[in-house]
Amino acid sequence: MTDKQPSADTRIEQARALLTALEHGDDESVDRILDELARVRETVMFREVGKLTRQLHDTLANFVLDERIADLTENEIPDAKERLNYVIAMTEQAANTTLNAVESILPYAERLREQSNELGIQWQRFRQREMPYEEFKSLTRDLSRYFDASAGQLQTIQQNLTEVLMAQGFQDLTGQIIRRVITLVQDLEHSLVDLIRISGRRFRPSGDNAPEVASQRLGPAVPGVDKNVVQTQDDVDSLLSSLGF
């Protein structure tokens, strides 16, 4: 017996065979033919119920999926673009602030280095008693000017370093934004995968060409008995596919 519904000629032949068996009192043949007719009726009803179940399941799944994708494309993706543009702007602003601060610090640091080196050489001469009194008086004036100038230069360096530190505060906010966008991309990926899974079913092999899977030989899962109990949308898909729908 084929998977399709028997033709009218086949049903007529079965009816004639049933009538012949009844006329001859062949109870065994009568029971067999009646069983065949019952199985045909049950198979047809089973397949129709399965088709309706598959259509309803796909319709509901597509409705939810289309709604989610529409929300992603209309609202969240444009919002994510704005967020990423904001991250770019903040990063660029922080980079410029940092570079400007460092560039302004470098001359002060270089000047302090040169002055400290010169004073260091003179100080070593003084400690080794190689400096005349007049040079020592000049050294004390140089040291006084160095201390006065270095205080202002160090204050400027400190202010610029504070600006550099404050500019790095963007990382906390931009990190939150980037994580939000990553979550959005993952949601979009999952939605597209689900859409491909749903759309791809129509291209799956069926009938004799379909590869046999172990779960198909076992039949549908039984709650409380089998481990693979139908609980999610994927489980529903697997169950319907295992039944040939």
N, C-alpha and C positions, 0 to 999 in steps of 0.2 A: 504494500500500500504506500502510495506517495504521500508527501507532506501536504499536497494541495487537496482541496475539497474534491471528492469523487464527482465525475460528470453524471449527467442524467442517465446516459446509457448504462453506466456502471450500477447506478441505483436500481434501474429497471431489472438488470440481470440479477442483482441480489434479491429483489422482490420475487422474481420468478423462481429463483433457487429456493427461497423460503417457502413459497407456495408448493413447489414440488416436494420439498421435504415434509411439509405438513400433510400433503395428500398420501405420501408413502409411510407416514408415521415414523419418520427418521428423527427421533428426538435429539440425537446428538448433533445432527446437521442444523436442526432448528436453533438449538442453543448457540452453536458456533456462529451462525449468520446473525442472530440477534445481538450477540456480543460484538461482532464486527460493526454492525450498524450503530450500536451504543458508543463504541470507541470513536467512530467517525464523528458522531454528534458532539461528544465530549471534547475531541481534538479541535473541532471548528470553534466551539464556544471558548475553549481555553485560549486559542490563538487570537480571537477577537478581543477577549478581555485583556490579553497581554499587549496587543496593539494600542488599545485605548489607554492602558496604563502608561505605556511608553510615550504616547503623544501628550498625555497630561503632564507627565514628569518633565519632558523636554520643554513644553510650553511654560511651565512654572519656572524651570531653571533659566530659560532664555529671558523671561520677564525680569527676574531678579538680576541676571547678569547684564542685560541691556541697561537697566536702571543704574547699576553700579558704574558701567563704562561711561554712560552719559554724564553721570555726576563727575567722574574723573576728568573727562574731556572738556566739559563746560565750566567746571568750577575749580577743581583742585590743580589741574595741570597749568592753567593760566596763573593761578595763585602761586604755584611752585616756581614758575618763570620769574614772577616779580620778586619772590623771596631770593632766588639765586642771583638776580640782578642786584638786589640789596646787599647780598653777601659780597659780590664782586666790588660794589661801590665802597663798602666798609673796609674790605681788604686793601683796596687801592688807597683809600684815605689813610689807613693805619701805616701802610708801607711808605707813603709820602711823608707822613709825620715823623716816622722813625728815621728815614734817610735825611730829612732836613735837620733834625735834632743832632744826629751823628755828625753831619757835615759842619754844623756850627760848633760842635764840641772839639773837633780835631785841631783847629788853630790854637785854642786855649791849651789843650793838652800838649801840643808841640812847643808852645812858648814856655810853659812850665817846665818841660823836660830840658830845654836848652838853658834856661836860667838856673835850674837846680844843678845841672852839670858844671856850669861856669862857677857857681858859688861853691860847689863841692871841691873843685880843684883849688880854689883860693883857700878854702878852709883847711885842706890838707897841708898846704904850705904854712899856714899859721900854726897848726899843731906841730909841725916839724921845725918851728922857729926859723923859717926861711923868709918871713915876711917883715919888711921894715915897718916902722911905726906909722908912717904916712899911708902906706898901703893898707894897714890894718884899719885906720880911720876910714878909708874909702870902702873897705869891706863892710864895716858896720853900717855905712849909709846904704850900700847895695842890699844888705840883708833887710834893712828897714823897708826899703822900697819893695823888695821881693815879698815880704810878708803882707804889706798893704795890698799889692797887686794880686797876689795869689788868693787872698780872701775873696776878692770880687770875682776872679776867674773861677774859683772853685764853686762859688755860689751859682754862677751861670751854668757850669757843668752839671751841678746838682739839679737845677731847674730843667735842663734839657733831658737829663736822664729820667726825671719824673714824667716828662711828656712821653718819652719812649715807653715807660712802664704803663702809663695810662692808655696809650695807643693799643697795647696788647689786650685790653679788656674786650675788644671786639670778638675775640676767639670764643668766649662763652656763648654769646648770643648767636654768632654765626654757626657754631657747633650745633646748637639746638635746631637752627633752621635747616642745616644740612641733614641732620638725622631725620627731621620731618620729611624732607624731600626723598630721602632714601626709603622711608616707610611708604610714601606715595608710589614710588617706582615699584616696590615689591608688591603693593596692592594691585597696581596695573598689570604687572607680570602675571600674578595669580589669576586675574580676571581674563587676560588674554589666553592663558593656558586652558582655563575652563572653557572658554569660547571655542578654542581649537578642538578640545576634547569632545564638546557637544557637536560641533559641525563635522568633525571627522568620523562620526559614527556611521554616516550614510555611505562612507567609502570602505567600511570594514567588510571583509569577506564573510559570506554566509553560506549556509547549506553544507554541501559536501566539500567545498573549498576552504571552509573555515578550519583553522588549526584547533586541534583538541587540547583543552586545558584541563588540568587535574581538577580544578574547582568545578568545572562543568560536569564532570563525571560524578561528582559527589552530590550535585543538586543544590538547591538553595540552603542557606545557613538556617539553623534552628536556634532561636534565642534560648539561652540557658544551657545549650548542649554544645554547639559549635563555638569556636573561638571567634570566627569571623562573622559576628552578628551584625545585621544591617542596622547601622546607626547614623551614617552620614550620606551626603549626596553621592559620593563615590561608591559607597556600598550599594545604594539603590541602582546606580549604573551597572555595577558588576552583577547584581542579581538579575536585572532585566536582560543583560547581555548573555548571562549563563542560560537563560530560558529561551534565547534566540530572538529577542526583540531589540 
